[in-house]
Each structure stands twice: as C-alpha cells, then as structure tokens.
Amino acid sequence: MQNAKSKNITTTLNKVIDFLKGLPPLTWVVMALFIIFGIISNEFYAVDNLVNMIRRGSTLWILGTMATLLLISGGLDLSLGAVLTFSGVVMAILLREGYGPLISSFAAILSGTLIGAINGMLVSLLGIPAFIVTLGTMNVFAGLAVALSETSAIFIDNYTMKFIGAGAIAGIPVPVWVSIIIFIISFVIFHHTSFGRYIVAIGENKIGAHLSGVNTRLYTWLIFVYASSMAAVAGLVLASRIQSADPRVGVGWEFDAVAAAIMGGTLRGSGKSGITNTIVGVLLIIILRNGLNIVGVPVEWRSAIVGIFLLAGIIFDISIRRRDN
C-alpha cells in the first residue's frame, strides 16, 4: 500500500516536472517580473491596475495570435497595427455620422478584411515578399487613418461600444471574452481543420506543399485575410476601451505582436509551434510596460528599455530552444 502511494506521488511529480519543462523558457522571466514589480510598488497589485493590464493584454493577445499563425505559415504582417488603427477610425466616423454600432462595426471589420485581401493578393499572386507588401500597406492605411480623422482622435459616445470596451460578463471584462473567442476559433482552425494543416505544410515546405496538391496561393491569401479581419476586431475593442479612435494608437502594436509570437516559441517559416504559448510573450510585454509605468520610469526611457528587454528575450528564447534541439 505504501509502495503504491509512493509510486503515485512519484508519477504526479514527474508529470508536474514534464509540464514545467514544456513551458516556454520566458515563463520564468514573466513570473519574476510580476513578483519584482509587485515588491517595488504596491500599486502594481491593485485590482484596477491588474484589470487594466488584462484589458490591454487581450488586444495584444489577438494580434499576437494572428502574428503567430502568419509566422507559422512563413508569412509576416507589419500592417496589423495599422489595421487596428484604421478599423477603429472607420467605426468611429460611421458612429459619428449616425450609423448604428452593428453597421459601423461590420464596416470596420470589412475594412480590415479588404486590407488583408490586398496583402494576400500581392504576396500570393504577385510573389512580392510579405515584409515589403505589409510595410507599404502599413504606411498607406496608417496615413489614411490620420487623414480621415483629420489628425485628431474621434470620441466614441455609444453605449454598446462602451460596454464592449469597458463592460464585463460574469465578472470577466468583455475584451477578454472577445480575445478568448478569437483564440478558440484560431485554435480549432489551426489544430482541427485542413486549413490549419495546410498552413503548417506551407510554412515547412511551400514547394513541397504545392507539389502535393495544396493550393498554396489560396491558403496564403486566406491567412492574410483572416489575420487582418481579426486585427480589425481588436481595433474595435481597443477603440471602445479608450472610448475614442486615435489615428496613432496602433503604432508599435505590430512589433509587439511579432515579438510575443517569437517569445512564445514560434519561428518564421518553421511550420512548427502553435498559438497557445504566445500568451507568454503577451504577458511579458504587458507586465513590462505596465511595471515600468507604475515604478515611475520616465516616458522617454520606456520604449528603449522595453525594446532592449524584448530583443534580449527573443535571443534568449531562441538560444535555449536551439540548445535543447
């Protein structure tokens, strides 16, 4: 009896150890930062601050998930931040003109879908590198957002949109529900559909996938469309949360999204990894940005510190995984 009990304990411990070993290396950095910032400032653990981090993190989680899918397929989209901004501006303008939240939101999401269709077409049909294409569309639609909004933020005064941004269902903020739903949809697509299998195949060996009968052009196009559509949803959530469509709000979000994906264990064109661990990179970025703000680091230094930290984190994560392989 005693031997059986000891065996069960040993088995359980081994399972826990295997689980911990399976976590991305940066998980421990995230935990350490969370503890350190809490020790430095009591405000960090304040409920309002934690809720604010969760709300902001939900938007980055959506973009990070999209960046992960694109990287797995061998793609890259630097226009995700511009889509985030542009969709919010489209929604705010239509609301201001008297259209309801449903029509305004649909039009905003459609604008993101069209941007993704343009990106996907230029990459898949014309063979232009994704970096060049999305760098161009990033500047085009970021500029259009500024022009349409006449360089100033558009205030959003609509109950439905305010609820989406600041409300809660069953005690959980609505933005978190949105990000969870998008994650589940993406998880199912990636792990349980032919679309997901083709994404992996294209990322691992595009020529081989094409020779095996996969319509690589179609699925490359579709992943850009899907990513931009979900980025537009993230833009609606963000604009609703801050109750305005700021034409410059999306600056830098695309880089944070890619960084979160890489730190979660995804390498471009590897066709490997998955979308689950991206949350580790998201948490690292959100905790770092919020913590620096809470402890009073000057604004002019924050971006530099975050950039250095993220670069070091990416190098550390890649080095660890290469050593293990």
Beta strands, then each sheet from edge to edge (+ up, - down):
strand 1: 154-155
strand 2: 168-169
strand 3: 172-173
strand 4: 244-245
sheet 1: 1+ 4-
sheet 2: 2+ 3-
end
